[in-house]
Amino acid sequence: MYNLLPQIQKDVLLREYRTRLVIVALFFFSLTLTVASALIIPAVLLSSQREESATRRLDALTSRTGRGDEKELEKILRESKSVLALLRHEAPKTLFHEILMSMVAVKTSRISLVNFSFVPSGEGTFQAEVSGIAKDRTGLVAFVKALEQTGFFTAVTAPISDFAKDAHIEFSIHAAGAF
Amino acid sequence: MLFVTLLLSACYFFLFINVKAKNEHVSSLVNAIETESVAESTQRSTKVLVAETSKYRQKLKGYLVGKDNAVSFLEFLEREGSDVGVTVKIESVVPSALTDGDVEELRLSVKASGQWAEVVRYVGLLELLPFQSRLEQLVVSTSEKAEDGPWNAQVVLVVLKEK
């Protein structure tokens, strides 16, 4: 191939060619940006709509859930729960007045009762003390056995010292039971 | 051409950033809506629960001596005594706080005097009071010197009261 053009003209031609190339490239880039911008506009509109609708929904929800009201409701339920926890859930198995009546019912005429005492001794248990005067030992023994048979007590004890005298015995019987 | 390209680039960049920001905002709003929906659902179920348990809560309150009813409760105890024929004396009333804020315990020392049957019946009434109560101590004794009757019951009664 013959090289007919001088070097200076060749350089000019090359520069013009590169310029045209850049212009064409910029044109296509601009075209791409124009198309991309046109295509992104629906996305912009859609995003705006979604944002508006989400904001409206959140406002509606926030206005429905009044925070003060919720706290008040929770307080009511919490108070009820604490009262429930304080209440006894089972009826007592033993009532003191029933024990008193049964004690009097099982005593014979040889026993006079003068004092009854009931004190809770722990979770669901109580200690009882019954004092009185027995005419004789037999009467006292019978009374202790009768107390055991009432079913109210888990243990009935009469101190041996109570049996020292054989008549007009001042006694004090201790018993334990469960509520 | 270069200026037009730069302008278009700026325009596209602006639109892109705008969409991105809006999407992020929408995403945070959706999260907030979910949280709020859960809160609303919880609140709705709490409201339903409160409405459904209304009568039970009233009943529950009935087991406590009312906030301003301490005096009428004491009068009730005395009246019950006179109804069954015993002389009732309230010797002391000591309030004591419980761990739960709105309820307290009233510790009453009650003395009832009268005939055996009446005293026992009164003790029974105290045990079966329509309130959350318990007898913490009971001493029944006889004394010939007693003015109001041959039998005395000394009772420590503990009852729950609204603060």
Interface residues (C-beta under 8 A of the other chain):
Chain A: I23 L26 F27 F29 S30 L33 T34 A36 S37 I40 I41 A43 V44 S47 S48 R50 E51 A54 T55 R57 L58 L61 T62 R64 T65 D69 E70 L73 E74 I76 L77 E79 S80 S82 V83 L84 A85 L86 L87 R88 P92 L95 F96 H97 E98 L100 M101 V104 L113 V114 N115 F116 S117 F118 V119 P120
Chain B: M1 L2 V4 T5 L8 S9 C11 Y12 L15 F16 N18 V19 K22 N23 H25 V26 L29 V30 A32 I33 E36 S37 A39 E40 T42 Q43 T46 K47 L49 V50 T53 R57 L60 K61 Y63 L64 L98 D100 G101 D102 V103 W116 V120 R121 V123 G124 E127 L128 Q132 R134 L135 E136 Q137 L138 V139 V140 S141 T142 L160
